Amino acid sequence: MEFFRIRRSIPFMRHRLVLNLISLAFFVVAVFFIATRGFHLSIEFTGGTVMEVNYPQAAQLDSVRSTLSSMGYSDFQVQNFGTSRDVMIRLPASEGQNAAAQSQAVMGELQKADPAVELRRVEFVGPQIGKELAYDGLLALLFVVVGIVIYLGLRFEWKFALAGVIANLHDVVIILGFFAFFQWEFSLAVLAGVLAVLGYSVNESVVIMDRIRENFRKQRTATVEETIDSAITQTMSRTIITHASTQLMVLSIFFFGGPSLHYFALALTVGIWFGIYSSIFVAAGLAMWMGVKREDMIKKPPKKEGEGEPAAELP
């Protein structure tokens, strides 16, 4: 499906040096902020108190958040749990105050606004559990990366496979760099967003690489640069349709999904736009720097038996 077709190839690869230097600069800055500032980890990773409360009618989450803010909490999570009347509250650990005292203080304030609210469950999530979640999350990220490496290695010539892997890791590091620089809350939902971006970016890279391989077979007289430019230009309509529709969905999550999905949508937004950039400029540009050529993408047919052997001498 195409909304439009660009008749003349856009010379993307002519500017690959400048664009790859921009990518390198973003990557280095992202690594710097990750190393120096770290992440603002959510309660899921750092530990804290988890409360489940029940209201006789649909709970007003904004009112609950206002109550917690008035008590001096700044790092907390409030969301519906099961039904609109059940609310889960996550509070950071407070020095000199255990989970029971913390929950009693919160319930006292909530019952001032609505005496019918009931406390259903309280539990303390220790930092050890947070460490386990962080370890499991990093392990999941590692498995995804290894799976991508194996997939691209089997599907494409090694230069394109390596370029695709670097481009996808480039996206992940830049997303993490944004979260480190702005100190946005990094939660399990954000980690899920990062994993989703990895798969999304791989899909875009594969589409472009497939078209490049196809053009190598069709455009016998074109140079490598011309072949890559034409492949990227031919997929522009598909790229615009796919990413625009995805971004509309992500924007709906951002505006209407509530605070619990706010940073998830931000991670997806950063990943979508840098995924486009890396698939077009980073992956293809790196493949050219590594010397990809037509012979790499089109394998020569195997010789038939006896083909190429010298003719037997006549007696």
C-alpha positions as a printed Julia matrix, in Angstrom:
315×3 Matrix{Float64}:
   0.0     0.0     0.0
   1.36    3.42   -0.99
  -0.07    6.9    -0.47
   2.55    8.29   -2.82
   5.56    7.19   -4.82
   8.8     9.12   -5.13
   9.92    8.79   -8.72
  13.48   10.0    -8.22
  15.86    8.41   -5.72
  16.84   10.59   -2.78
  20.64   10.59   -2.27
  20.61    9.53    1.38
  24.03    7.89    1.28
  25.71   11.03   -0.05
  25.38   12.49    3.48
  26.15    9.29    5.41
  29.37   10.66    6.94
  27.64   13.65    8.55
  24.62   11.57    9.61
  26.74    8.8    11.11
  28.79   11.38   13.02
  25.53   12.8    14.41
  24.53    9.27   15.46
  27.9     8.73   17.1
  27.58   12.02   18.99
  24.1    11.06   20.28
  25.4     7.62   21.26
  28.42    8.99   23.17
  26.32   11.61   24.99
  23.76    8.95   25.92
  26.45    6.65   27.31
  27.94    9.59   29.25
  24.64   10.42   30.98
  23.89    6.76   31.68
  27.3     6.39   33.33
  27.26    9.67   35.26
  23.61   10.23   36.19
  22.19    6.72   36.21
  18.46    6.04   36.22
  15.58    7.22   38.36
  14.36    3.7    39.18
  10.74    3.12   40.11
   9.54    1.48   43.32
   9.44   -1.84   41.47
  13.24   -1.8    41.42
  14.07    0.07   44.63
  11.46   -1.46   46.95
   8.73    0.17   49.05
   5.2    -0.3    50.39
   2.35   -1.68   48.3
  -1.23   -0.96   49.42
  -4.53   -2.15   47.99
  -7.57   -0.07   48.96
 -11.22   -0.41   48.03
 -13.81    2.33   47.46
 -17.59    1.84   47.53
 -17.79    3.61   44.16
 -15.4     4.32   41.31
 -12.2     5.72   42.81
 -11.02    9.21   41.91
  -7.35    8.54   41.21
  -6.47   12.22   40.87
  -7.83   12.83   44.37
  -5.71    9.97   45.75
  -2.62   11.39   44.04
  -3.33   14.85   45.47
  -3.62   13.37   48.96
  -0.27   11.6    48.65
   1.39   14.73   47.26
   0.09   16.76   50.21
   1.75   14.21   52.52
   5.14   14.95   50.97
   5.41   11.97   48.62
   6.83   12.71   45.19
   7.75    9.23   43.92
   4.62    7.1    44.06
   2.29    5.14   41.78
  -1.51    5.08   41.87
  -3.54    2.91   39.51
  -6.71    0.86   39.32
  -6.34   -2.79   40.23
  -8.94   -5.2    38.88
 -11.97   -2.87   38.99
 -12.52    0.87   39.03
 -13.22    0.64   42.79
  -9.93   -1.07   43.66
  -6.77    1.01   43.79
  -3.14   -0.06   44.12
  -0.78    2.43   45.74
   3.0     2.04   45.63
   5.0     4.18   48.04
   8.78    4.51   48.34
  10.44    3.22   51.49
  10.52    5.86   54.22
  13.37    6.06   56.73
  12.28    5.46   60.31
   8.81    4.31   59.26
   7.81    0.71   58.55
   5.15   -0.43   56.09
   2.43   -0.67   58.79
   2.98    2.87   60.05
   3.23    4.19   56.52
  -0.04    2.56   55.46
  -1.86    3.77   58.59
  -0.81    7.34   57.92
  -1.95    7.15   54.31
  -5.27    5.53   55.21
  -5.9     8.25   57.78
  -5.59   10.91   55.1
  -7.62    8.97   52.52
 -10.47    8.39   55.02
 -10.69   12.11   55.69
 -11.82   12.52   52.09
 -13.91    9.32   51.99
 -14.6     7.5    55.31
 -15.86    4.41   53.45
 -12.5     3.54   51.91
 -11.12    0.19   53.11
  -7.6    -1.17   53.29
  -7.47   -4.62   51.69
  -3.77   -5.5    51.73
  -0.38   -4.09   52.72
   3.01   -5.57   51.96
   6.58   -4.41   51.89
   8.65   -4.97   48.74
  12.28   -5.17   49.79
  15.22   -3.94   47.72
  16.3    -7.55   47.15
  13.17   -8.17   45.08
  13.94   -4.99   43.15
  17.43   -6.29   42.38
  15.95   -9.55   41.13
  13.55   -7.66   38.87
  16.41   -5.55   37.5
  18.49   -8.68   36.89
  15.6   -10.46   35.16
  14.94   -7.38   33.03
  18.56   -7.15   31.9
  18.52  -10.88   31.19
  15.42  -10.46   29.03
  17.13   -7.62   27.16
  20.2    -9.8    26.61
  18.1   -12.68   25.24
  16.33  -10.32   22.83
  19.65   -8.94   21.56
  21.1   -12.44   21.1
  17.95  -13.53   19.26
  18.21  -10.52   16.94
  21.88  -11.26   16.25
  21.09  -14.88   15.34
  18.11  -13.9    13.17
  19.97  -11.21   11.19
  23.05  -13.43   10.89
  20.99  -16.22    9.31
  18.94  -13.96    7.04
  21.56  -11.56    5.73
  25.2   -11.34    4.76
  27.36  -10.65    7.82
  28.07   -6.98    6.96
  24.39   -6.12    6.86
  23.7    -8.3     9.9
  26.38   -6.52   11.96
  25.19   -3.11   10.76
  21.61   -3.99   11.74
  22.64   -5.13   15.22
  24.65   -1.96   15.84
  21.76    0.19   14.61
  19.28   -1.51   16.96
  21.58   -1.26   19.98
  22.09    2.41   19.04
  18.33    2.93   19.49
  18.27    1.24   22.91
  21.22    3.22   24.25
  19.72    6.52   23.09
  16.37    5.73   24.76
  18.19    4.94   27.99
  20.21    8.13   27.57
  17.0    10.19   27.43
  15.78    8.58   30.64
  19.14    9.21   32.34
  19.39   12.84   31.19
  15.82   13.88   32.11
  15.67   11.52   35.1
  12.36   10.12   33.9
  11.11    7.25   36.03
  12.39    3.91   34.75
   9.87    1.16   35.5
   9.0    -2.32   34.26
   6.61   -0.71   31.76
   9.49    1.33   30.34
  11.63   -1.8    30.09
   8.78   -3.44   28.15
   8.76   -0.38   25.87
  12.51   -0.73   25.24
  12.05   -4.39   24.28
   9.16   -3.44   21.98
  11.33   -0.79   20.28
  14.02   -3.4    19.63
  11.6    -5.6    17.72
  10.06   -2.61   15.97
  13.43   -1.29   14.82
  14.53   -4.72   13.61
  11.41   -4.95   11.45
  12.2    -1.62    9.78
  15.83   -2.61    9.16
  14.8    -5.97    7.65
  12.35   -4.3     5.24
  15.04   -1.93    3.96
  17.71   -4.66    3.73
  15.34   -6.94    1.82
  14.64   -4.17   -0.69
  18.39   -3.49   -1.06
  19.0    -7.18   -1.79
  16.14   -7.18   -4.3
  17.5    -4.07   -6.04
  20.96   -5.62   -6.27
  19.37   -8.34   -8.41
  17.33   -5.93  -10.56
  19.65   -2.95  -10.97
  22.7    -4.59  -12.48
  24.37   -1.4   -13.71
  23.75    0.78  -10.63
  26.46    1.47   -8.05
  26.13    0.27   -4.45
  25.29    3.8    -3.32
  22.62    4.22   -6.0
  21.12    0.81   -5.16
  20.83    1.62   -1.45
  19.4     5.09   -2.15
  16.74    3.66   -4.46
  15.83    0.94   -1.92
  15.35    3.47    0.9
  13.37    5.8    -1.39
  11.08    2.95   -2.5
  10.23    2.1     1.12
   9.57    5.71    2.2
   5.79    5.5     1.7
   5.59    2.31    3.73
   7.8     3.83    6.44
   5.64    6.95    6.75
   2.37    4.98    6.91
   3.68    2.47    9.47
   5.38    4.91   11.8
   2.69    7.58   11.62
  -0.07    5.11   12.51
   2.04    3.66   15.33
   2.82    7.13   16.67
  -0.89    8.0    16.71
  -1.53    4.95   18.88
   1.36    5.87   21.18
   0.08    9.44   21.49
  -3.3     8.12   22.58
  -1.52    6.12   25.31
   0.49    9.2    26.29
  -2.56   11.49   26.65
  -5.2     9.04   27.86
  -3.28    6.12   29.38
  -2.7     7.81   32.73
   0.52    8.31   34.71
   1.31    4.59   34.85
   1.77    4.48   31.04
   3.2     8.0    30.61
   6.89    7.02   30.46
   6.1     3.84   28.54
   4.67    6.05   25.77
   7.71    8.35   25.97
  10.07    5.38   25.53
   8.1     4.22   22.49
   8.07    7.72   20.98
  11.84    8.13   21.27
  12.32    4.61   19.94
  10.03    5.12   16.94
  11.78    8.24   15.69
  15.31    7.07   16.33
  14.34    3.68   14.89
  13.51    5.36   11.58
  16.77    7.28   11.69
  18.94    4.27   12.51
  17.3     1.95    9.96
  17.84    4.43    7.14
  21.09    6.14    8.0
  22.92    4.03   10.57
  22.37    0.47    9.28
  22.73    1.27    5.58
  25.58    3.73    6.19
  27.55    1.27    8.32
  27.06   -1.45    5.7
  28.59    0.87    3.1
  31.52    1.71    5.38
  32.14   -2.03    5.78
  32.3    -2.41    2.0
  29.09   -4.26    1.19
  28.82   -5.09   -2.51
  26.56   -6.87   -4.94
  28.48  -10.14   -4.67
  27.83  -10.23   -0.91
  24.08  -10.21   -1.36
  23.74  -12.41   -4.46
  25.39  -15.77   -4.15
  26.87  -17.34   -7.26
  25.09  -20.52   -8.4
  27.06  -23.72   -7.71
  29.02  -25.1   -10.61
  27.61  -28.15  -12.36
  29.61  -31.33  -12.44
  32.31  -31.12  -15.08
  31.74  -27.37  -15.64
  34.98  -25.42  -15.88
  37.19  -28.53  -16.21
  39.77  -28.5   -19.01
  38.87  -30.49  -22.12
  40.55  -33.84  -22.54
  43.38  -33.96  -25.07
  42.8   -35.95  -28.23
  45.26  -38.77  -28.89
